[in-house]
Amino acid sequence: MSQPQRPEPAKLVIGVFLKDKSLIALVAKDLSEAFGPMDMISHWFSFDFTTYYEREMGAPLFRRMFVFESLIEQHALPEIKIFTNQLELTYSKNNKRTVNVDPGYMLRERFVLASGKNFSHRIYIGKRIYADLTLIYTKGRFRALPWTYPDYRDEDMLAYLEKIRGKYVADIKNTYR
């Protein structure tokens, strides 16, 4: 019989994509006020893997990834997604988003994103939010799954996420000494 265990805390990772790069400082300030100091900030990633968002947000789009110092409880993801949805509304103009804010978390073995949309591979986690298993870590690196978004398959993104994982593993070791 398996015994229930307390899940490890996770590393909060939030991706933001937008057209107007000048908004990133404001969004970063809002995120750090809500979730504490940032641990790592990525370089700019181009967001040219899909045209899905161009009608709403324009083009070209750019992505920045934010990682936070404090570890979170995994069950906090629905509340975090609700907050980031509200943040998107705050920056909307004429009922169109100017920023897309995608929260998720990192564990040793996986990277998970939050979504408001159900799909066959998404698990309901409460408050109308689903967990999207985006990447798994196996054989020393992250591996994409059939449904992994194209931008999370990109080698630069995978390399960055593996750095985050390294920082997370170090944080866990320091927390549980």
MONORPE-V809217 format. One record per backbone hydrogen bond with DSSP energy under -0.5 kcal/mol. NH is the residue of the N-H (numbers start at 1). CO is the residue of the C=O. Records with the same first field share a line. If there is no record, write none. Layout:
NH = CO, CO
//
This chain:
10 = 72
11 = 106
12 = 10, 70
13 = 104
14 = 66
15 = 102
16 = 64
17 = 100
18 = 62
19 = 98
21 = 19
23 = 20
24 = 21
27 = 23
28 = 24
29 = 25
30 = 26
31 = 27
32 = 28
33 = 29
34 = 30
35 = 31
36 = 32
39 = 67
40 = 67
42 = 65
45 = 63
47 = 61
54 = 51
55 = 51
57 = 53
58 = 54
62 = 18
63 = 45
64 = 16
66 = 14
67 = 40
68 = 12
69 = 37
72 = 10
76 = 73
77 = 74
80 = 76
81 = 77
82 = 78
83 = 79
84 = 80
85 = 81
86 = 82
87 = 83
88 = 84
89 = 85
90 = 86
91 = 87
92 = 89
93 = 96
96 = 93
100 = 17
102 = 15, 100
103 = 101
104 = 13
105 = 112
106 = 11
107 = 110
111 = 135
112 = 105
113 = 132
114 = 103
115 = 130
122 = 119
123 = 131
125 = 129
126 = 129
129 = 126
130 = 115
131 = 123
132 = 113, 130
133 = 121, 131
134 = 111, 132
135 = 111
136 = 143
137 = 109
138 = 136, 141
141 = 138
143 = 136
145 = 134
148 = 145
152 = 149
153 = 150
154 = 150
158 = 154
159 = 155
160 = 156
161 = 157
162 = 158
163 = 159
164 = 160
165 = 161
166 = 162
167 = 163
168 = 164
169 = 165
170 = 166
171 = 167
172 = 168
173 = 169
174 = 170
175 = 171
176 = 172
177 = 174
//
